[in-house]
Amino acid sequence: MARRNDHSREQLKELALIAGEELIDKQGLSALSTRKIANQIGYSVGTLYLIFNNLDDLCWHINARSMAKLDELLSRNIGSEHQQTPSATLKIVADSYLDFAARWPNRWTLMFEHHTNDEISTPQWLNDAIEKLFGYVTEPLKALNPHASEASLTLATRSLWCAIHGIAALNAQGKLFLTDINQEPLVNDLLTRYLSSWQQETFA
């Protein structure tokens, strides 16, 4: 078993997060615990709590890594297509999000199903990571309707993101209730109708 001085604080943090991700990937969210992570990396639970405040804090850091992975996927996929239209960019964003959910379903689920005590605030660095992801939707929407207000852009961004997330969630759970259709035409229909309406919307 490793001793406390075998790794630096940052190395121990990395080991713990990797172990947490592996537990989630292989056994699901219910398997995630500080005890299991500590056992897997060969340290005590007490040592783990010198790195993370609690299980919520550890989950936030795992979520931040997942968001960074999604950010990388979005950036790479958008960057591989040159001179695409804003609508095409949003299609890439939607497809990338669905791809991420399919590749890492348990990590994706943790981002939305981990609940913390109402008295505990989400750290600002995690909120910043969320806002960065929203930017992949906001910028194309702004290009499609340059006169949209900031409030309208914020609302449209979240509405469209939530709609795409809903399709991904129902598909992941096998609850689309459609035997002759998959998520692809649903996303295409959503984007076509929403963006058509968005482009025609006028703002004072």
C-alpha positions in Angstrom: 0.0 0.0 0.0 1.3 3.5 -0.9 2.3 5.8 1.9 1.2 9.3 2.3 4.5 10.8 1.2 4.7 8.7 -2.0 2.8 11.3 -4.0 2.6 15.1 -4.0 -0.8 16.7 -3.3 -1.4 17.3 -7.0 -0.4 13.7 -7.9 -2.7 12.4 -5.2 -5.5 14.6 -6.5 -5.0 13.2 -10.1 -4.9 9.6 -8.9 -8.2 10.1 -6.9 -10.0 11.7 -9.8 -8.9 9.0 -12.3 -10.0 6.3 -9.8 -13.3 8.1 -9.4 -13.8 8.2 -13.1 -13.0 4.5 -13.5 -15.5 3.6 -10.7 -18.2 5.6 -12.4 -17.4 4.2 -15.9 -17.4 0.5 -14.7 -19.9 0.4 -11.8 -22.1 3.5 -12.2 -22.8 6.5 -10.0 -24.0 4.4 -7.0 -20.5 2.9 -6.7 -18.8 6.2 -6.1 -17.5 6.7 -2.6 -14.5 8.1 -0.9 -13.8 4.8 0.7 -13.7 2.9 -2.6 -11.5 5.6 -4.1 -9.1 5.6 -1.1 -8.8 1.8 -1.3 -8.2 1.9 -5.0 -5.3 4.4 -4.8 -3.9 2.9 -1.6 -4.5 5.8 0.8 -6.7 6.4 3.7 -10.0 8.2 3.5 -8.6 10.8 5.9 -5.8 11.5 3.4 -8.4 11.9 0.7 -10.2 14.5 2.7 -7.0 16.5 2.9 -7.4 17.0 -0.9 -11.2 17.3 -1.2 -13.6 18.9 1.3 -16.2 16.2 0.9 -17.7 13.9 -1.7 -19.5 16.8 -3.3 -16.2 18.6 -3.9 -14.7 15.4 -5.4 -17.8 15.1 -7.7 -17.4 18.7 -8.8 -13.8 18.1 -9.8 -14.8 15.0 -11.8 -17.5 17.0 -13.5 -15.0 19.7 -14.3 -12.8 17.1 -16.0 -15.8 15.9 -17.9 -16.7 19.4 -19.0 -13.1 19.9 -20.1 -13.3 16.7 -22.2 -16.6 17.9 -23.8 -15.1 21.3 -24.4 -12.1 19.6 -26.2 -14.5 17.5 -28.3 -16.6 20.5 -29.3 -13.5 22.6 -30.1 -12.0 19.8 -32.2 -15.2 19.0 -34.1 -16.0 22.6 -34.9 -12.4 23.4 -35.8 -12.3 20.5 -38.3 -15.1 22.1 -40.4 -14.0 25.2 -42.2 -16.4 28.1 -43.2 -19.5 26.4 -41.9 -22.7 28.4 -41.3 -23.9 29.2 -37.8 -26.6 26.6 -38.2 -24.1 24.0 -39.2 -22.0 24.9 -36.2 -25.0 24.3 -33.9 -25.6 20.9 -35.6 -22.0 20.0 -34.8 -22.5 21.1 -31.2 -25.6 19.0 -30.9 -24.0 15.9 -32.5 -20.9 16.3 -30.3 -23.0 16.5 -27.2 -24.9 13.4 -28.1 -21.6 11.6 -29.0 -20.2 12.6 -25.6 -23.3 11.2 -23.8 -23.0 8.0 -25.7 -19.3 7.6 -25.1 -19.2 8.4 -21.4 -22.8 7.9 -20.2 -22.1 7.7 -16.5 -19.8 10.7 -16.4 -22.4 12.6 -18.4 -25.1 11.5 -16.0 -23.1 12.6 -13.0 -23.0 16.2 -14.4 -26.7 16.4 -14.0 -27.8 13.9 -11.4 -25.4 14.7 -8.6 -27.4 16.8 -6.0 -25.8 18.8 -3.2 -27.2 20.2 -0.1 -29.1 23.5 -0.8 -26.8 25.2 1.7 -23.7 24.4 -0.4 -23.1 26.7 -3.4 -21.6 25.4 -6.6 -18.0 26.8 -6.8 -17.5 29.6 -9.3 -14.8 27.8 -11.2 -17.4 25.1 -12.1 -20.0 27.7 -13.1 -17.3 29.3 -15.3 -16.8 25.9 -17.0 -20.5 25.6 -17.6 -20.7 29.1 -19.1 -17.9 28.3 -21.4 -19.8 25.3 -22.8 -22.9 27.5 -23.2 -20.8 29.8 -25.4 -20.7 27.2 -28.1 -24.4 27.7 -28.5 -24.6 31.4 -27.8 -22.1 32.5 -30.5 -23.9 30.8 -33.5 -27.2 32.1 -32.2 -25.9 35.6 -32.0 -24.6 35.3 -35.6 -28.0 34.1 -36.8 -29.7 37.1 -35.1 -27.3 39.9 -34.4 -30.0 42.2 -33.0 -30.9 39.8 -30.2 -30.6 41.2 -26.7 -28.3 39.5 -24.2 -31.3 38.4 -22.1 -32.8 36.8 -25.2 -29.5 35.1 -26.2 -29.1 33.7 -22.7 -32.7 32.3 -22.7 -32.4 30.9 -26.2 -29.0 29.3 -25.4 -30.4 27.5 -22.3 -33.6 26.5 -24.1 -31.8 24.9 -27.0 -29.3 23.2 -24.8 -32.0 21.8 -22.5 -33.9 20.5 -25.6 -30.9 18.7 -26.9 -30.1 17.4 -23.5 -33.6 16.1 -23.2 -33.3 14.1 -26.4 -30.0 12.7 -25.2 -31.4 11.7 -21.8 -34.4 10.0 -23.3 -32.3 8.2 -25.8 -29.8 7.0 -23.1 -32.7 5.6 -21.1 -34.4 4.0 -24.1 -37.5 6.1 -23.6 -37.9 7.9 -26.8 -40.9 5.6 -27.4 -40.3 5.6 -31.1 -39.4 2.3 -32.7 -38.9 3.6 -36.2 -36.8 6.7 -35.4 -33.6 7.6 -33.6 -32.3 10.8 -32.1 -30.7 12.1 -35.3 -33.9 13.2 -37.1 -35.2 14.5 -33.8 -32.2 16.8 -33.4 -32.4 17.9 -37.0 -36.1 18.7 -36.7 -35.5 20.6 -33.5 -32.7 22.7 -34.9 -34.6 23.4 -38.2 -37.7 24.6 -36.5 -36.1 26.5 -33.6 -33.5 28.3 -35.7 -36.0 29.3 -38.4 -38.1 30.9 -35.7 -35.1 32.4 -34.0 -33.8 34.1 -37.2 -37.3 35.7 -37.8 -37.6 37.0 -34.3 -37.4 40.8 -34.0 -36.0 42.8 -31.1 -36.8 46.3 -30.1 
